[in-house]
């Protein structure tokens, strides 16, 4: 599964030293890789691997971090 992350939300998803991303991986059980989008400098792409439930959980957690203030 691919999910786009706007540059404005990347630091929220990553967290300090990647701690938020590590926690998303632990909670969801999904494997997540974040890379720069080839089509836009203003967003990144999260590649999410795992079962349907793991991918859905990771997607929901990433969305929550992006929306947090």
MDAnalysis code that builds the backbone (N, CA, C; Angstrom):
import MDAnalysis as mda
import numpy as np

u = mda.Universe.empty(207, n_residues=69, atom_resindex=np.repeat(np.arange(69), 3), trajectory=True)
u.add_TopologyAttr("name", ["N", "CA", "C"] * 69)
u.add_TopologyAttr("resid", np.arange(1, 70))
u.add_TopologyAttr("resname", ["UNK", "UNK", "UNK", "UNK", "UNK", "UNK", "UNK", "UNK", "UNK", "UNK", "UNK", "UNK", "UNK", "UNK", "UNK", "UNK", "UNK", "UNK", "UNK", "UNK", "UNK", "UNK", "UNK", "UNK", "UNK", "UNK", "UNK", "UNK", "UNK", "UNK", "UNK", "UNK", "UNK", "UNK", "UNK", "UNK", "UNK", "UNK", "UNK", "UNK", "UNK", "UNK", "UNK", "UNK", "UNK", "UNK", "UNK", "UNK", "UNK", "UNK", "UNK", "UNK", "UNK", "UNK", "UNK", "UNK", "UNK", "UNK", "UNK", "UNK", "UNK", "UNK", "UNK", "UNK", "UNK", "UNK", "UNK", "UNK", "UNK"])
u.atoms.positions = np.array([
    [0.849, -1.169, 0.000],
    [0.000, 0.000, 0.000],
    [0.895, 1.233, 0.000],
    [0.493, 2.236, -0.746],
    [1.205, 3.505, -0.758],
    [0.332, 4.588, -0.154],
    [0.974, 5.480, 0.577],
    [0.263, 6.588, 1.197],
    [1.122, 7.827, 1.055],
    [0.529, 8.918, 0.613],
    [1.278, 10.154, 0.450],
    [1.269, 10.950, 1.744],
    [2.438, 11.479, 2.097],
    [2.597, 12.282, 3.308],
    [3.090, 13.655, 2.885],
    [2.311, 14.711, 3.175],
    [2.776, 16.052, 2.815],
    [4.020, 16.423, 3.621],
    [4.873, 17.239, 3.030],
    [6.097, 17.651, 3.729],
    [5.783, 18.286, 5.076],
    [4.663, 19.003, 5.146],
    [4.283, 19.662, 6.392],
    [3.972, 18.664, 7.507],
    [3.632, 17.421, 7.161],
    [3.301, 16.417, 8.172],
    [4.400, 15.407, 8.432],
    [5.483, 15.478, 7.644],
    [6.529, 14.464, 7.748],
    [7.189, 14.446, 9.121],
    [7.505, 15.625, 9.662],
    [8.180, 15.657, 10.964],
    [7.284, 15.101, 12.068],
    [5.968, 15.279, 11.932],
    [5.035, 14.726, 12.922],
    [5.008, 13.205, 12.854],
    [5.027, 12.678, 11.639],
    [4.998, 11.220, 11.459],
    [6.314, 10.601, 11.936],
    [7.422, 11.234, 11.587],
    [8.736, 10.696, 11.956],
    [8.990, 10.815, 13.455],
    [8.719, 11.982, 14.020],
    [9.029, 12.215, 15.428],
    [10.525, 12.412, 15.617],
    [10.901, 12.766, 16.823],
    [12.308, 13.001, 17.147],
    [13.083, 11.694, 17.038],
    [14.098, 11.690, 16.208],
    [14.947, 10.510, 15.966],
    [14.136, 9.310, 15.466],
    [12.985, 9.566, 14.818],
    [12.176, 8.486, 14.258],
    [11.320, 7.744, 15.265],
    [11.164, 8.308, 16.467],
    [10.424, 7.585, 17.509],
    [8.948, 7.376, 17.169],
    [8.304, 8.382, 16.555],
    [6.892, 8.199, 16.211],
    [6.722, 7.096, 15.176],
    [7.586, 7.090, 14.159],
    [7.504, 6.055, 13.132],
    [7.763, 4.674, 13.733],
    [8.728, 4.577, 14.635],
    [8.984, 3.300, 15.317],
    [7.757, 2.835, 16.089],
    [7.090, 3.771, 16.768],
    [5.891, 3.417, 17.529],
    [4.752, 2.994, 16.604],
    [4.605, 3.663, 15.466],
    [3.581, 3.262, 14.491],
    [3.845, 1.836, 14.026],
    [5.106, 1.523, 13.767],
    [5.466, 0.162, 13.344],
    [5.122, -0.855, 14.431],
    [5.479, -0.535, 15.686],
    [5.228, -1.468, 16.793],
    [3.742, -1.672, 17.028],
    [2.985, -0.587, 17.052],
    [1.550, -0.675, 17.345],
    [0.802, -1.396, 16.233],
    [1.110, -1.050, 14.973],
    [0.370, -1.617, 13.846],
    [0.880, -2.997, 13.435],
    [2.160, -3.244, 13.673],
    [2.768, -4.493, 13.223],
    [3.174, -4.459, 11.761],
    [2.980, -3.320, 11.106],
    [3.299, -3.186, 9.688],
    [4.753, -2.763, 9.500],
    [5.295, -3.109, 8.343],
    [6.604, -2.606, 7.933],
    [6.345, -1.351, 7.111],
    [7.061, -0.277, 7.429],
    [6.833, 1.005, 6.761],
    [8.156, 1.567, 6.285],
    [8.169, 1.988, 5.042],
    [9.338, 2.643, 4.457],
    [8.870, 3.975, 3.894],
    [9.563, 5.064, 4.236],
    [9.184, 6.387, 3.743],
    [10.281, 6.893, 2.815],
    [9.861, 7.289, 1.613],
    [10.806, 7.810, 0.626],
    [10.271, 9.127, 0.056],
    [11.148, 9.904, -0.569],
    [10.717, 11.125, -1.239],
    [9.923, 10.765, -2.482],
    [8.883, 11.524, -2.735],
    [8.081, 11.315, -3.936],
    [8.891, 11.733, -5.156],
    [8.850, 10.928, -6.190],
    [9.551, 11.262, -7.427],
    [8.805, 12.340, -8.212],
    [7.514, 12.472, -7.943],
    [6.701, 13.418, -8.703],
    [6.564, 14.785, -8.039],
    [6.886, 14.876, -6.753],
    [6.695, 16.143, -6.051],
    [7.695, 16.292, -4.924],
    [8.239, 17.491, -4.804],
    [9.152, 17.774, -3.689],
    [8.383, 18.120, -2.414],
    [7.080, 18.246, -2.540],
    [6.277, 18.675, -1.402],
    [5.607, 17.524, -0.675],
    [5.986, 16.311, -1.004],
    [5.411, 15.173, -0.290],
    [6.351, 13.982, -0.332],
    [6.080, 13.045, 0.564],
    [6.824, 11.792, 0.636],
    [5.825, 10.659, 0.473],
    [6.337, 9.479, 0.203],
    [5.484, 8.304, 0.028],
    [5.834, 7.285, 1.098],
    [4.812, 6.808, 1.794],
    [4.995, 5.727, 2.758],
    [4.578, 4.428, 2.075],
    [5.492, 3.484, 1.999],
    [5.176, 2.140, 1.517],
    [4.888, 1.305, 2.762],
    [3.681, 0.761, 2.837],
    [3.230, 0.040, 4.022],
    [2.995, -1.418, 3.638],
    [3.651, -2.319, 4.377],
    [3.565, -3.756, 4.096],
    [3.029, -4.491, 5.323],
    [2.246, -5.520, 5.104],
    [1.705, -6.338, 6.186],
    [0.339, -6.873, 5.797],
    [-0.355, -7.412, 6.780],
    [-1.714, -7.889, 6.541],
    [-2.620, -6.678, 6.309],
    [-3.825, -6.937, 5.846],
    [-4.784, -5.850, 5.628],
    [-4.980, -5.042, 6.913],
    [-5.132, -5.735, 8.029],
    [-5.356, -5.061, 9.311],
    [-4.139, -4.228, 9.721],
    [-2.939, -4.762, 9.514],
    [-1.723, -4.030, 9.856],
    [-1.582, -2.776, 8.998],
    [-1.842, -2.911, 7.714],
    [-1.746, -1.761, 6.807],
    [-2.777, -0.701, 7.175],
    [-3.995, -1.118, 7.477],
    [-5.062, -0.186, 7.839],
    [-4.726, 0.538, 9.133],
    [-4.212, -0.192, 10.101],
    [-3.827, 0.396, 11.375],
    [-2.713, 1.424, 11.180],
    [-1.704, 1.083, 10.396],
    [-0.598, 2.010, 10.135],
    [-1.104, 3.255, 9.421],
    [-1.975, 3.080, 8.442],
    [-2.526, 4.220, 7.712],
    [-3.283, 5.155, 8.649],
    [-4.112, 4.593, 9.535],
    [-4.876, 5.403, 10.476],
    [-3.957, 6.151, 11.445],
    [-2.914, 5.489, 11.917],
    [-1.981, 6.140, 12.835],
    [-1.211, 7.264, 12.132],
    [-0.785, 7.023, 10.914],
    [-0.073, 8.061, 10.160],
    [-0.989, 9.264, 9.941],
    [-2.236, 9.014, 9.569],
    [-3.197, 10.110, 9.378],
    [-3.390, 10.900, 10.666],
    [-3.440, 10.204, 11.791],
    [-3.615, 10.873, 13.076],
    [-2.428, 11.783, 13.387],
    [-1.226, 11.317, 13.121],
    [-0.036, 12.150, 13.348],
    [-0.032, 13.363, 12.421],
    [-0.422, 13.172, 11.164],
    [-0.444, 14.284, 10.217],
    [-1.431, 15.364, 10.678],
    [-2.577, 14.938, 11.195],
    [-3.612, 15.884, 11.611],
    [-3.344, 16.520, 12.968],
    [-2.432, 15.936, 13.753],
    [-2.169, 16.478, 15.085],
    [-1.495, 17.843, 15.001],
    [-1.706, 18.626, 16.038],
    [-1.110, 19.979, 16.047],
    [-0.023, 20.079, 17.088],
])
